[in-house]
């Protein structure tokens, strides 16, 4: 799957981008018709420790799924968002099966 990663107001290192790519590739196991995904990494200027925002938009035929997570690290946000996307993709696949 093609993952377009954009970091807002900072430069993401290659290790983080590779980590995100690896986790997002696992979504292909749950739904194989994913066209592409856009990932936005943002850092909020707050005193709160959970100031990292991970936002993912998955494009599937006829729709797009959006997940936004705020955590202490981008890795934690990635894992939480991928888990949420897995549930959404499974649900979508089950709905499509009932119509066939």
mmCIF file as gemmi writes it, N, C-alpha and C atoms, coordinates in Angstrom:
data_model
loop_
_atom_site.group_PDB
_atom_site.id
_atom_site.type_symbol
_atom_site.label_atom_id
_atom_site.label_alt_id
_atom_site.label_comp_id
_atom_site.label_asym_id
_atom_site.label_entity_id
_atom_site.label_seq_id
_atom_site.pdbx_PDB_ins_code
_atom_site.Cartn_x
_atom_site.Cartn_y
_atom_site.Cartn_z
_atom_site.occupancy
_atom_site.B_iso_or_equiv
_atom_site.pdbx_formal_charge
_atom_site.auth_seq_id
_atom_site.auth_asym_id
_atom_site.pdbx_PDB_model_num
ATOM 1 N N . UNK Axp A 1 ? 0.848 -1.172 0 1 0 ? 1 A 1
ATOM 2 C CA . UNK Axp A 1 ? 0 0 0 1 0 ? 1 A 1
ATOM 3 C C . UNK Axp A 1 ? 0.898 1.24 0 1 0 ? 1 A 1
ATOM 4 N N . UNK Axp A 2 ? 0.495 2.225 -0.742 1 0 ? 2 A 1
ATOM 5 C CA . UNK Axp A 2 ? 1.228 3.482 -0.81 1 0 ? 2 A 1
ATOM 6 C C . UNK Axp A 2 ? 0.839 4.341 0.386 1 0 ? 2 A 1
ATOM 7 N N . UNK Axp A 3 ? 1.817 4.683 1.216 1 0 ? 3 A 1
ATOM 8 C CA . UNK Axp A 3 ? 1.576 5.523 2.384 1 0 ? 3 A 1
ATOM 9 C C . UNK Axp A 3 ? 2.292 6.853 2.172 1 0 ? 3 A 1
ATOM 10 N N . UNK Axp A 4 ? 1.524 7.929 2.141 1 0 ? 4 A 1
ATOM 11 C CA . UNK Axp A 4 ? 2.062 9.268 1.982 1 0 ? 4 A 1
ATOM 12 C C . UNK Axp A 4 ? 2.155 9.897 3.368 1 0 ? 4 A 1
ATOM 13 N N . UNK Axp A 5 ? 3.375 10.039 3.904 1 0 ? 5 A 1
ATOM 14 C CA . UNK Axp A 5 ? 3.573 10.555 5.257 1 0 ? 5 A 1
ATOM 15 C C . UNK Axp A 5 ? 4.024 12.005 5.193 1 0 ? 5 A 1
ATOM 16 N N . UNK Axp A 6 ? 3.329 12.855 5.946 1 0 ? 6 A 1
ATOM 17 C CA . UNK Axp A 6 ? 3.69 14.278 6.014 1 0 ? 6 A 1
ATOM 18 C C . UNK Axp A 6 ? 3.842 14.673 7.471 1 0 ? 6 A 1
ATOM 19 N N . UNK Axp A 7 ? 4.955 15.305 7.784 1 0 ? 7 A 1
ATOM 20 C CA . UNK Axp A 7 ? 5.159 15.806 9.143 1 0 ? 7 A 1
ATOM 21 C C . UNK Axp A 7 ? 5.011 17.322 9.111 1 0 ? 7 A 1
ATOM 22 N N . UNK Axp A 8 ? 4.188 17.833 10.028 1 0 ? 8 A 1
ATOM 23 C CA . UNK Axp A 8 ? 3.876 19.252 10.067 1 0 ? 8 A 1
ATOM 24 C C . UNK Axp A 8 ? 4.731 19.916 11.148 1 0 ? 8 A 1
ATOM 25 N N . UNK Axp A 9 ? 5.474 20.945 10.773 1 0 ? 9 A 1
ATOM 26 C CA . UNK Axp A 9 ? 6.305 21.767 11.664 1 0 ? 9 A 1
ATOM 27 C C . UNK Axp A 9 ? 7.504 21.03 12.268 1 0 ? 9 A 1
ATOM 28 N N . UNK Axp A 10 ? 7.894 19.896 11.724 1 0 ? 10 A 1
ATOM 29 C CA . UNK Axp A 10 ? 9.12 19.21 12.141 1 0 ? 10 A 1
ATOM 30 C C . UNK Axp A 10 ? 9.501 18.211 11.052 1 0 ? 10 A 1
ATOM 31 N N . UNK Axp A 11 ? 10.718 17.701 11.121 1 0 ? 11 A 1
ATOM 32 C CA . UNK Axp A 11 ? 11.193 16.712 10.156 1 0 ? 11 A 1
ATOM 33 C C . UNK Axp A 11 ? 11.193 15.338 10.8 1 0 ? 11 A 1
ATOM 34 N N . UNK Axp A 12 ? 10.431 14.412 10.242 1 0 ? 12 A 1
ATOM 35 C CA . UNK Axp A 12 ? 10.384 13.041 10.754 1 0 ? 12 A 1
ATOM 36 C C . UNK Axp A 12 ? 11.596 12.278 10.24 1 0 ? 12 A 1
ATOM 37 N N . UNK Axp A 13 ? 12.219 11.489 11.125 1 0 ? 13 A 1
ATOM 38 C CA . UNK Axp A 13 ? 13.366 10.704 10.689 1 0 ? 13 A 1
ATOM 39 C C . UNK Axp A 13 ? 12.904 9.46 9.934 1 0 ? 13 A 1
ATOM 40 N N . UNK Axp A 14 ? 13.829 8.845 9.223 1 0 ? 14 A 1
ATOM 41 C CA . UNK Axp A 14 ? 13.499 7.717 8.349 1 0 ? 14 A 1
ATOM 42 C C . UNK Axp A 14 ? 13.004 6.509 9.143 1 0 ? 14 A 1
ATOM 43 N N . UNK Axp A 15 ? 13.523 6.321 10.37 1 0 ? 15 A 1
ATOM 44 C CA . UNK Axp A 15 ? 13.087 5.196 11.197 1 0 ? 15 A 1
ATOM 45 C C . UNK Axp A 15 ? 11.595 5.288 11.499 1 0 ? 15 A 1
ATOM 46 N N . UNK Axp A 16 ? 11.112 6.481 11.807 1 0 ? 16 A 1
ATOM 47 C CA . UNK Axp A 16 ? 9.694 6.683 12.107 1 0 ? 16 A 1
ATOM 48 C C . UNK Axp A 16 ? 8.843 6.437 10.862 1 0 ? 16 A 1
ATOM 49 N N . UNK Axp A 17 ? 9.282 6.922 9.727 1 0 ? 17 A 1
ATOM 50 C CA . UNK Axp A 17 ? 8.542 6.732 8.474 1 0 ? 17 A 1
ATOM 51 C C . UNK Axp A 17 ? 8.482 5.248 8.112 1 0 ? 17 A 1
ATOM 52 N N . UNK Axp A 18 ? 9.592 4.523 8.297 1 0 ? 18 A 1
ATOM 53 C CA . UNK Axp A 18 ? 9.614 3.083 8.022 1 0 ? 18 A 1
ATOM 54 C C . UNK Axp A 18 ? 8.691 2.329 8.981 1 0 ? 18 A 1
ATOM 55 N N . UNK Axp A 19 ? 8.666 2.751 10.255 1 0 ? 19 A 1
ATOM 56 C CA . UNK Axp A 19 ? 7.798 2.13 11.258 1 0 ? 19 A 1
ATOM 57 C C . UNK Axp A 19 ? 6.337 2.294 10.853 1 0 ? 19 A 1
ATOM 58 N N . UNK Axp A 20 ? 5.969 3.503 10.448 1 0 ? 20 A 1
ATOM 59 C CA . UNK Axp A 20 ? 4.588 3.784 10.036 1 0 ? 20 A 1
ATOM 60 C C . UNK Axp A 20 ? 4.232 2.958 8.799 1 0 ? 20 A 1
ATOM 61 N N . UNK Axp A 21 ? 5.136 2.895 7.824 1 0 ? 21 A 1
ATOM 62 C CA . UNK Axp A 21 ? 4.902 2.119 6.601 1 0 ? 21 A 1
ATOM 63 C C . UNK Axp A 21 ? 4.664 0.646 6.926 1 0 ? 21 A 1
ATOM 64 N N . UNK Axp A 22 ? 5.485 0.102 7.829 1 0 ? 22 A 1
ATOM 65 C CA . UNK Axp A 22 ? 5.373 -1.308 8.198 1 0 ? 22 A 1
ATOM 66 C C . UNK Axp A 22 ? 4.027 -1.596 8.866 1 0 ? 22 A 1
ATOM 67 N N . UNK Axp A 23 ? 3.607 -0.726 9.777 1 0 ? 23 A 1
ATOM 68 C CA . UNK Axp A 23 ? 2.34 -0.92 10.479 1 0 ? 23 A 1
ATOM 69 C C . UNK Axp A 23 ? 1.148 -0.756 9.537 1 0 ? 23 A 1
ATOM 70 N N . UNK Axp A 24 ? 1.217 0.215 8.651 1 0 ? 24 A 1
ATOM 71 C CA . UNK Axp A 24 ? 0.105 0.456 7.73 1 0 ? 24 A 1
ATOM 72 C C . UNK Axp A 24 ? -0.002 -0.667 6.7 1 0 ? 24 A 1
ATOM 73 N N . UNK Axp A 25 ? 1.12 -1.292 6.346 1 0 ? 25 A 1
ATOM 74 C CA . UNK Axp A 25 ? 1.087 -2.409 5.398 1 0 ? 25 A 1
ATOM 75 C C . UNK Axp A 25 ? 0.299 -3.588 5.955 1 0 ? 25 A 1
ATOM 76 N N . UNK Axp A 26 ? 0.232 -3.716 7.272 1 0 ? 26 A 1
ATOM 77 C CA . UNK Axp A 26 ? -0.518 -4.814 7.886 1 0 ? 26 A 1
ATOM 78 C C . UNK Axp A 26 ? -2.014 -4.686 7.628 1 0 ? 26 A 1
ATOM 79 N N . UNK Axp A 27 ? -2.485 -3.495 7.295 1 0 ? 27 A 1
ATOM 80 C CA . UNK Axp A 27 ? -3.912 -3.3 7.036 1 0 ? 27 A 1
ATOM 81 C C . UNK Axp A 27 ? -4.365 -4.027 5.771 1 0 ? 27 A 1
ATOM 82 N N . UNK Axp A 28 ? -3.428 -4.322 4.867 1 0 ? 28 A 1
ATOM 83 C CA . UNK Axp A 28 ? -3.77 -5.046 3.64 1 0 ? 28 A 1
ATOM 84 C C . UNK Axp A 28 ? -4.297 -6.45 3.944 1 0 ? 28 A 1
ATOM 85 N N . UNK Axp A 29 ? -3.939 -6.998 5.098 1 0 ? 29 A 1
ATOM 86 C CA . UNK Axp A 29 ? -4.43 -8.332 5.465 1 0 ? 29 A 1
ATOM 87 C C . UNK Axp A 29 ? -5.923 -8.303 5.769 1 0 ? 29 A 1
ATOM 88 N N . UNK Axp A 30 ? -6.43 -7.171 6.207 1 0 ? 30 A 1
ATOM 89 C CA . UNK Axp A 30 ? -7.825 -7.081 6.617 1 0 ? 30 A 1
ATOM 90 C C . UNK Axp A 30 ? -8.749 -6.645 5.481 1 0 ? 30 A 1
ATOM 91 N N . UNK Axp A 31 ? -8.218 -5.858 4.556 1 0 ? 31 A 1
ATOM 92 C CA . UNK Axp A 31 ? -9.036 -5.383 3.436 1 0 ? 31 A 1
ATOM 93 C C . UNK Axp A 31 ? -8.084 -5.084 2.295 1 0 ? 31 A 1
ATOM 94 N N . UNK Axp A 32 ? -8.173 -5.848 1.21 1 0 ? 32 A 1
ATOM 95 C CA . UNK Axp A 32 ? -7.18 -5.753 0.14 1 0 ? 32 A 1
ATOM 96 C C . UNK Axp A 32 ? -7.479 -4.679 -0.899 1 0 ? 32 A 1
ATOM 97 N N . UNK Axp A 33 ? -8.581 -3.97 -0.776 1 0 ? 33 A 1
ATOM 98 C CA . UNK Axp A 33 ? -8.935 -2.959 -1.777 1 0 ? 33 A 1
ATOM 99 C C . UNK Axp A 33 ? -8.545 -1.54 -1.366 1 0 ? 33 A 1
ATOM 100 N N . UNK Axp A 34 ? -7.615 -1.4 -0.423 1 0 ? 34 A 1
ATOM 101 C CA . UNK Axp A 34 ? -7.156 -0.082 0.002 1 0 ? 34 A 1
ATOM 102 C C . UNK Axp A 34 ? -6.36 0.548 -1.135 1 0 ? 34 A 1
ATOM 103 N N . UNK Axp A 35 ? -6.743 1.752 -1.534 1 0 ? 35 A 1
ATOM 104 C CA . UNK Axp A 35 ? -6.08 2.427 -2.644 1 0 ? 35 A 1
ATOM 105 C C . UNK Axp A 35 ? -4.775 3.065 -2.184 1 0 ? 35 A 1
ATOM 106 N N . UNK Axp A 36 ? -4.876 3.935 -1.182 1 0 ? 36 A 1
ATOM 107 C CA . UNK Axp A 36 ? -3.693 4.604 -0.629 1 0 ? 36 A 1
ATOM 108 C C . UNK Axp A 36 ? -4.049 5.148 0.74 1 0 ? 36 A 1
ATOM 109 N N . UNK Axp A 37 ? -3.042 5.644 1.431 1 0 ? 37 A 1
ATOM 110 C CA . UNK Axp A 37 ? -3.297 6.251 2.731 1 0 ? 37 A 1
ATOM 111 C C . UNK Axp A 37 ? -2.437 7.497 2.896 1 0 ? 37 A 1
ATOM 112 N N . UNK Axp A 38 ? -2.99 8.47 3.578 1 0 ? 38 A 1
ATOM 113 C CA . UNK Axp A 38 ? -2.284 9.703 3.907 1 0 ? 38 A 1
ATOM 114 C C . UNK Axp A 38 ? -2.123 9.763 5.412 1 0 ? 38 A 1
ATOM 115 N N . UNK Axp A 39 ? -0.901 10.028 5.877 1 0 ? 39 A 1
ATOM 116 C CA . UNK Axp A 39 ? -0.615 10.116 7.306 1 0 ? 39 A 1
ATOM 117 C C . UNK Axp A 39 ? -0.056 11.497 7.596 1 0 ? 39 A 1
ATOM 118 N N . UNK Axp A 40 ? -0.612 12.139 8.618 1 0 ? 40 A 1
ATOM 119 C CA . UNK Axp A 40 ? -0.153 13.455 9.041 1 0 ? 40 A 1
ATOM 120 C C . UNK Axp A 40 ? 0.344 13.363 10.471 1 0 ? 40 A 1
ATOM 121 N N . UNK Axp A 41 ? 1.573 13.821 10.702 1 0 ? 41 A 1
ATOM 122 C CA . UNK Axp A 41 ? 2.169 13.83 12.037 1 0 ? 41 A 1
ATOM 123 C C . UNK Axp A 41 ? 2.285 15.285 12.476 1 0 ? 41 A 1
ATOM 124 N N . UNK Axp A 42 ? 1.732 15.591 13.645 1 0 ? 42 A 1
ATOM 125 C CA . UNK Axp A 42 ? 1.741 16.97 14.136 1 0 ? 42 A 1
ATOM 126 C C . UNK Axp A 42 ? 2.197 16.993 15.589 1 0 ? 42 A 1
ATOM 127 N N . UNK Axp A 43 ? 2.854 18.073 15.985 1 0 ? 43 A 1
ATOM 128 C CA . UNK Axp A 43 ? 3.236 18.28 17.377 1 0 ? 43 A 1
ATOM 129 C C . UNK Axp A 43 ? 2.532 19.534 17.85 1 0 ? 43 A 1
ATOM 130 N N . UNK Axp A 44 ? 1.738 19.385 18.922 1 0 ? 44 A 1
ATOM 131 C CA . UNK Axp A 44 ? 1.027 20.524 19.486 1 0 ? 44 A 1
ATOM 132 C C . UNK Axp A 44 ? 1.932 21.251 20.471 1 0 ? 44 A 1
ATOM 133 N N . UNK Axp A 45 ? 1.841 22.56 20.509 1 0 ? 45 A 1
ATOM 134 C CA . UNK Axp A 45 ? 2.63 23.352 21.447 1 0 ? 45 A 1
ATOM 135 C C . UNK Axp A 45 ? 1.867 23.516 22.756 1 0 ? 45 A 1
ATOM 136 N N . UNK Axp A 46 ? 1.851 22.451 23.558 1 0 ? 46 A 1
ATOM 137 C CA . UNK Axp A 46 ? 1.202 22.494 24.864 1 0 ? 46 A 1
ATOM 138 C C . UNK Axp A 46 ? 2.149 21.913 25.904 1 0 ? 46 A 1
ATOM 139 N N . UNK Axp A 47 ? 1.859 22.165 27.162 1 0 ? 47 A 1
ATOM 140 C CA . UNK Axp A 47 ? 2.687 21.608 28.231 1 0 ? 47 A 1
ATOM 141 C C . UNK Axp A 47 ? 2.305 20.158 28.524 1 0 ? 47 A 1
ATOM 142 N N . UNK Axp A 48 ? 1.216 19.691 27.924 1 0 ? 48 A 1
ATOM 143 C CA . UNK Axp A 48 ? 0.77 18.315 28.112 1 0 ? 48 A 1
ATOM 144 C C . UNK Axp A 48 ? 1.767 17.349 27.472 1 0 ? 48 A 1
ATOM 145 N N . UNK Axp A 49 ? 2.033 16.206 28.133 1 0 ? 49 A 1
ATOM 146 C CA . UNK Axp A 49 ? 2.986 15.236 27.586 1 0 ? 49 A 1
ATOM 147 C C . UNK Axp A 49 ? 2.449 14.548 26.336 1 0 ? 49 A 1
ATOM 148 N N . UNK Axp A 50 ? 1.141 14.37 26.257 1 0 ? 50 A 1
ATOM 149 C CA . UNK Axp A 50 ? 0.535 13.733 25.085 1 0 ? 50 A 1
ATOM 150 C C . UNK Axp A 50 ? 0.256 14.805 24.039 1 0 ? 50 A 1
ATOM 151 N N . UNK Axp A 51 ? 1.322 15.334 23.439 1 0 ? 51 A 1
ATOM 152 C CA . UNK Axp A 51 ? 1.168 16.428 22.488 1 0 ? 51 A 1
ATOM 153 C C . UNK Axp A 51 ? 1.45 16.019 21.046 1 0 ? 51 A 1
ATOM 154 N N . UNK Axp A 52 ? 1.596 14.718 20.78 1 0 ? 52 A 1
ATOM 155 C CA . UNK Axp A 52 ? 1.859 14.234 19.422 1 0 ? 52 A 1
ATOM 156 C C . UNK Axp A 52 ? 0.548 13.736 18.817 1 0 ? 52 A 1
ATOM 157 N N . UNK Axp A 53 ? 0.232 14.237 17.638 1 0 ? 53 A 1
ATOM 158 C CA . UNK Axp A 53 ? -1.023 13.877 16.976 1 0 ? 53 A 1
ATOM 159 C C . UNK Axp A 53 ? -0.709 13.063 15.724 1 0 ? 53 A 1
ATOM 160 N N . UNK Axp A 54 ? -1.312 11.883 15.654 1 0 ? 54 A 1
ATOM 161 C CA . UNK Axp A 54 ? -1.191 10.997 14.497 1 0 ? 54 A 1
ATOM 162 C C . UNK Axp A 54 ? -2.551 10.95 13.821 1 0 ? 54 A 1
ATOM 163 N N . UNK Axp A 55 ? -2.6 11.357 12.559 1 0 ? 55 A 1
ATOM 164 C CA . UNK Axp A 55 ? -3.857 11.366 11.819 1 0 ? 55 A 1
ATOM 165 C C . UNK Axp A 55 ? -3.663 10.574 10.53 1 0 ? 55 A 1
ATOM 166 N N . UNK Axp A 56 ? -4.557 9.619 10.285 1 0 ? 56 A 1
ATOM 167 C CA . UNK Axp A 56 ? -4.459 8.772 9.091 1 0 ? 56 A 1
ATOM 168 C C . UNK Axp A 56 ? -5.764 8.812 8.323 1 0 ? 56 A 1
ATOM 169 N N . UNK Axp A 57 ? -5.654 8.883 7.009 1 0 ? 57 A 1
ATOM 170 C CA . UNK Axp A 57 ? -6.811 8.848 6.122 1 0 ? 57 A 1
ATOM 171 C C . UNK Axp A 57 ? -6.579 7.724 5.12 1 0 ? 57 A 1
ATOM 172 N N . UNK Axp A 58 ? -7.445 6.716 5.167 1 0 ? 58 A 1
ATOM 173 C CA . UNK Axp A 58 ? -7.333 5.544 4.29 1 0 ? 58 A 1
ATOM 174 C C . UNK Axp A 58 ? -8.371 5.679 3.181 1 0 ? 58 A 1
ATOM 175 N N . UNK Axp A 59 ? -7.926 5.602 1.935 1 0 ? 59 A 1
ATOM 176 C CA . UNK Axp A 59 ? -8.831 5.699 0.795 1 0 ? 59 A 1
ATOM 177 C C . UNK Axp A 59 ? -9.189 4.295 0.314 1 0 ? 59 A 1
ATOM 178 N N . UNK Axp A 60 ? -10.476 3.982 0.355 1 0 ? 60 A 1
ATOM 179 C CA . UNK Axp A 60 ? -10.99 2.72 -0.171 1 0 ? 60 A 1
ATOM 180 C C . UNK Axp A 60 ? -12.015 3.068 -1.242 1 0 ? 60 A 1
ATOM 181 N N . UNK Axp A 61 ? -12.341 2.146 -2.141 1 0 ? 61 A 1
ATOM 182 C CA . UNK Axp A 61 ? -13.3 2.469 -3.201 1 0 ? 61 A 1
ATOM 183 C C . UNK Axp A 61 ? -14.63 2.984 -2.647 1 0 ? 61 A 1
ATOM 184 N N . UNK Axp A 62 ? -14.969 4.207 -3.033 1 0 ? 62 A 1
ATOM 185 C CA . UNK Axp A 62 ? -16.252 4.794 -2.643 1 0 ? 62 A 1
ATOM 186 C C . UNK Axp A 62 ? -16.272 5.488 -1.308 1 0 ? 62 A 1
ATOM 187 N N . UNK Axp A 63 ? -15.174 5.48 -0.563 1 0 ? 63 A 1
ATOM 188 C CA . UNK Axp A 63 ? -15.195 6.065 0.78 1 0 ? 63 A 1
ATOM 189 C C . UNK Axp A 63 ? -13.775 6.309 1.265 1 0 ? 63 A 1
ATOM 190 N N . UNK Axp A 64 ? -13.66 6.96 2.401 1 0 ? 64 A 1
ATOM 191 C CA . UNK Axp A 64 ? -12.37 7.096 3.071 1 0 ? 64 A 1
ATOM 192 C C . UNK Axp A 64 ? -12.59 7.016 4.572 1 0 ? 64 A 1
ATOM 193 N N . UNK Axp A 65 ? -11.651 6.372 5.248 1 0 ? 65 A 1
ATOM 194 C CA . UNK Axp A 65 ? -11.718 6.2 6.699 1 0 ? 65 A 1
ATOM 195 C C . UNK Axp A 65 ? -10.685 7.115 7.336 1 0 ? 65 A 1
ATOM 196 N N . UNK Axp A 66 ? -11.086 7.823 8.387 1 0 ? 66 A 1
ATOM 197 C CA . UNK Axp A 66 ? -10.195 8.775 9.04 1 0 ? 66 A 1
ATOM 198 C C . UNK Axp A 66 ? -10.067 8.428 10.514 1 0 ? 66 A 1
ATOM 199 N N . UNK Axp A 67 ? -8.833 8.433 11.002 1 0 ? 67 A 1
ATOM 200 C CA . UNK Axp A 67 ? -8.552 8.168 12.409 1 0 ? 67 A 1
ATOM 201 C C . UNK Axp A 67 ? -7.587 9.237 12.908 1 0 ? 67 A 1
ATOM 202 N N . UNK Axp A 68 ? -7.848 9.751 14.115 1 0 ? 68 A 1
ATOM 203 C CA . UNK Axp A 68 ? -6.982 10.762 14.709 1 0 ? 68 A 1
ATOM 204 C C . UNK Axp A 68 ? -6.698 10.36 16.15 1 0 ? 68 A 1
ATOM 205 N N . UNK Axp A 69 ? -5.42 10.233 16.501 1 0 ? 69 A 1
ATOM 206 C CA . UNK Axp A 69 ? -5.02 9.824 17.846 1 0 ? 69 A 1
ATOM 207 C C . UNK Axp A 69 ? -4 10.813 18.395 1 0 ? 69 A 1
ATOM 208 N N . UNK Axp A 70 ? -4.112 11.101 19.69 1 0 ? 70 A 1
ATOM 209 C CA . UNK Axp A 70 ? -3.181 11.992 20.363 1 0 ? 70 A 1
ATOM 210 C C . UNK Axp A 70 ? -2.521 11.222 21.494 1 0 ? 70 A 1
ATOM 211 N N . UNK Axp A 71 ? -1.187 11.118 21.458 1 0 ? 71 A 1
ATOM 212 C CA . UNK Axp A 71 ? -0.451 10.287 22.41 1 0 ? 71 A 1
ATOM 213 C C . UNK Axp A 71 ? 0.867 10.946 22.8 1 0 ? 71 A 1
ATOM 214 N N . UNK Axp A 72 ? 1.633 10.206 23.629 1 0 ? 72 A 1
ATOM 215 C CA . UNK Axp A 72 ? 2.941 10.696 24.058 1 0 ? 72 A 1
ATOM 216 C C . UNK Axp A 72 ? 3.996 10.529 22.975 1 0 ? 72 A 1
ATOM 217 N N . UNK Axp A 73 ? 3.844 9.501 22.122 1 0 ? 73 A 1
ATOM 218 C CA . UNK Axp A 73 ? 4.815 9.269 21.047 1 0 ? 73 A 1
ATOM 219 C C . UNK Axp A 73 ? 4.076 8.914 19.762 1 0 ? 73 A 1
ATOM 220 N N . UNK Axp A 74 ? 4.742 9.126 18.644 1 0 ? 74 A 1
ATOM 221 C CA . UNK Axp A 74 ? 4.127 8.804 17.358 1 0 ? 74 A 1
ATOM 222 C C . UNK Axp A 74 ? 3.969 7.295 17.185 1 0 ? 74 A 1
ATOM 223 N N . UNK Axp A 75 ? 4.879 6.515 17.765 1 0 ? 75 A 1
ATOM 224 C CA . UNK Axp A 75 ? 4.786 5.065 17.665 1 0 ? 75 A 1
ATOM 225 C C . UNK Axp A 75 ? 3.527 4.566 18.367 1 0 ? 75 A 1
ATOM 226 N N . UNK Axp A 76 ? 3.259 5.094 19.562 1 0 ? 76 A 1
ATOM 227 C CA . UNK Axp A 76 ? 2.054 4.705 20.305 1 0 ? 76 A 1
ATOM 228 C C . UNK Axp A 76 ? 0.798 5.115 19.531 1 0 ? 76 A 1
ATOM 229 N N . UNK Axp A 77 ? 0.808 6.323 18.963 1 0 ? 77 A 1
ATOM 230 C CA . UNK Axp A 77 ? -0.319 6.793 18.164 1 0 ? 77 A 1
ATOM 231 C C . UNK Axp A 77 ? -0.531 5.941 16.929 1 0 ? 77 A 1
ATOM 232 N N . UNK Axp A 78 ? 0.561 5.516 16.303 1 0 ? 78 A 1
ATOM 233 C CA . UNK Axp A 78 ? 0.478 4.654 15.13 1 0 ? 78 A 1
ATOM 234 C C . UNK Axp A 78 ? -0.189 3.33 15.484 1 0 ? 78 A 1
ATOM 235 N N . UNK Axp A 79 ? 0.25 2.716 16.579 1 0 ? 79 A 1
ATOM 236 C CA . UNK Axp A 79 ? -0.318 1.431 16.989 1 0 ? 79 A 1
ATOM 237 C C . UNK Axp A 79 ? -1.801 1.556 17.307 1 0 ? 79 A 1
ATOM 238 N N . UNK Axp A 80 ? -2.187 2.614 18.016 1 0 ? 80 A 1
ATOM 239 C CA . UNK Axp A 80 ? -3.597 2.812 18.368 1 0 ? 80 A 1
ATOM 240 C C . UNK Axp A 80 ? -4.441 3.067 17.128 1 0 ? 80 A 1
ATOM 241 N N . UNK Axp A 81 ? -3.932 3.882 16.204 1 0 ? 81 A 1
ATOM 242 C CA . UNK Axp A 81 ? -4.673 4.203 14.989 1 0 ? 81 A 1
ATOM 243 C C . UNK Axp A 81 ? -4.818 2.976 14.09 1 0 ? 81 A 1
ATOM 244 N N . UNK Axp A 82 ? -3.773 2.181 13.966 1 0 ? 82 A 1
ATOM 245 C CA . UNK Axp A 82 ? -3.833 0.981 13.128 1 0 ? 82 A 1
ATOM 246 C C . UNK Axp A 82 ? -4.836 -0.017 13.713 1 0 ? 82 A 1
ATOM 247 N N . UNK Axp A 83 ? -4.87 -0.14 15.043 1 0 ? 83 A 1
ATOM 248 C CA . UNK Axp A 83 ? -5.85 -1.033 15.676 1 0 ? 83 A 1
ATOM 249 C C . UNK Axp A 83 ? -7.266 -0.555 15.384 1 0 ? 83 A 1
ATOM 250 N N . UNK Axp A 84 ? -7.478 0.742 15.447 1 0 ? 84 A 1
ATOM 251 C CA . UNK Axp A 84 ? -8.798 1.3 15.151 1 0 ? 84 A 1
ATOM 252 C C . UNK Axp A 84 ? -9.164 1.093 13.683 1 0 ? 84 A 1
ATOM 253 N N . UNK Axp A 85 ? -8.21 1.291 12.8 1 0 ? 85 A 1
ATOM 254 C CA . UNK Axp A 85 ? -8.458 1.091 11.372 1 0 ? 85 A 1
ATOM 255 C C . UNK Axp A 85 ? -8.735 -0.373 11.056 1 0 ? 85 A 1
ATOM 256 N N . UNK Axp A 86 ? -8.078 -1.285 11.761 1 0 ? 86 A 1
ATOM 257 C CA . UNK Axp A 86 ? -8.336 -2.709 11.553 1 0 ? 86 A 1
ATOM 258 C C . UNK Axp A 86 ? -9.794 -3.022 11.857 1 0 ? 86 A 1
ATOM 259 N N . UNK Axp A 87 ? -10.298 -2.497 12.971 1 0 ? 87 A 1
ATOM 260 C CA . UNK Axp A 87 ? -11.701 -2.725 13.325 1 0 ? 87 A 1
ATOM 261 C C . UNK Axp A 87 ? -12.631 -2.15 12.26 1 0 ? 87 A 1
ATOM 262 N N . UNK Axp A 88 ? -12.326 -0.938 11.792 1 0 ? 88 A 1
ATOM 263 C CA . UNK Axp A 88 ? -13.177 -0.31 10.779 1 0 ? 88 A 1
ATOM 264 C C . UNK Axp A 88 ? -13.166 -1.094 9.474 1 0 ? 88 A 1
ATOM 265 N N . UNK Axp A 89 ? -11.992 -1.57 9.058 1 0 ? 89 A 1
ATOM 266 C CA . UNK Axp A 89 ? -11.892 -2.32 7.809 1 0 ? 89 A 1
ATOM 267 C C . UNK Axp A 89 ? -12.588 -3.672 7.904 1 0 ? 89 A 1
ATOM 268 N N . UNK Axp A 90 ? -12.471 -4.339 9.073 1 0 ? 90 A 1
ATOM 269 C CA . UNK Axp A 90 ? -13.181 -5.608 9.265 1 0 ? 90 A 1
ATOM 270 C C . UNK Axp A 90 ? -14.69 -5.386 9.185 1 0 ? 90 A 1
ATOM 271 N N . UNK Axp A 91 ? -15.151 -4.327 9.818 1 0 ? 91 A 1
ATOM 272 C CA . UNK Axp A 91 ? -16.581 -4.004 9.818 1 0 ? 91 A 1
ATOM 273 C C . UNK Axp A 91 ? -17.066 -3.726 8.394 1 0 ? 91 A 1
ATOM 274 N N . UNK Axp A 92 ? -16.272 -2.98 7.646 1 0 ? 92 A 1
ATOM 275 C CA . UNK Axp A 92 ? -16.63 -2.656 6.263 1 0 ? 92 A 1
ATOM 276 C C . UNK Axp A 92 ? -16.695 -3.924 5.41 1 0 ? 92 A 1
ATOM 277 N N . UNK Axp A 93 ? -15.737 -4.821 5.602 1 0 ? 93 A 1
ATOM 278 C CA . UNK Axp A 93 ? -15.697 -6.058 4.83 1 0 ? 93 A 1
ATOM 279 C C . UNK Axp A 93 ? -16.906 -6.935 5.16 1 0 ? 93 A 1
ATOM 280 N N . UNK Axp A 94 ? -17.285 -6.998 6.432 1 0 ? 94 A 1
ATOM 281 C CA . UNK Axp A 94 ? -18.458 -7.771 6.84 1 0 ? 94 A 1
ATOM 282 C C . UNK Axp A 94 ? -19.737 -7.194 6.222 1 0 ? 94 A 1
ATOM 283 N N . UNK Axp A 95 ? -19.841 -5.885 6.184 1 0 ? 95 A 1
ATOM 284 C CA . UNK Axp A 95 ? -21.008 -5.248 5.572 1 0 ? 95 A 1
ATOM 285 C C . UNK Axp A 95 ? -21.098 -5.595 4.091 1 0 ? 95 A 1
ATOM 286 N N . UNK Axp A 96 ? -19.962 -5.561 3.407 1 0 ? 96 A 1
ATOM 287 C CA . UNK Axp A 96 ? -19.949 -5.887 1.973 1 0 ? 96 A 1
ATOM 288 C C . UNK Axp A 96 ? -20.32 -7.338 1.747 1 0 ? 96 A 1
ATOM 289 N N . UNK Axp A 97 ? -19.921 -8.231 2.652 1 0 ? 97 A 1
ATOM 290 C CA . UNK Axp A 97 ? -20.254 -9.65 2.517 1 0 ? 97 A 1
ATOM 291 C C . UNK Axp A 97 ? -21.755 -9.887 2.66 1 0 ? 97 A 1
ATOM 292 N N . UNK Axp A 98 ? -22.413 -9.131 3.526 1 0 ? 98 A 1
ATOM 293 C CA . UNK Axp A 98 ? -23.848 -9.338 3.739 1 0 ? 98 A 1
ATOM 294 C C . UNK Axp A 98 ? -24.655 -8.9 2.517 1 0 ? 98 A 1
ATOM 295 N N . UNK Axp A 99 ? -24.112 -7.982 1.718 1 0 ? 99 A 1
ATOM 296 C CA . UNK Axp A 99 ? -24.838 -7.525 0.531 1 0 ? 99 A 1
ATOM 297 C C . UNK Axp A 99 ? -24.655 -8.474 -0.649 1 0 ? 99 A 1
ATOM 298 N N . UNK Axp A 100 ? -23.669 -9.334 -0.599 1 0 ? 100 A 1
ATOM 299 C CA . UNK Axp A 100 ? -23.409 -10.257 -1.724 1 0 ? 100 A 1
ATOM 300 C C . UNK Axp A 100 ? -24.253 -11.492 -1.649 1 0 ? 100 A 1
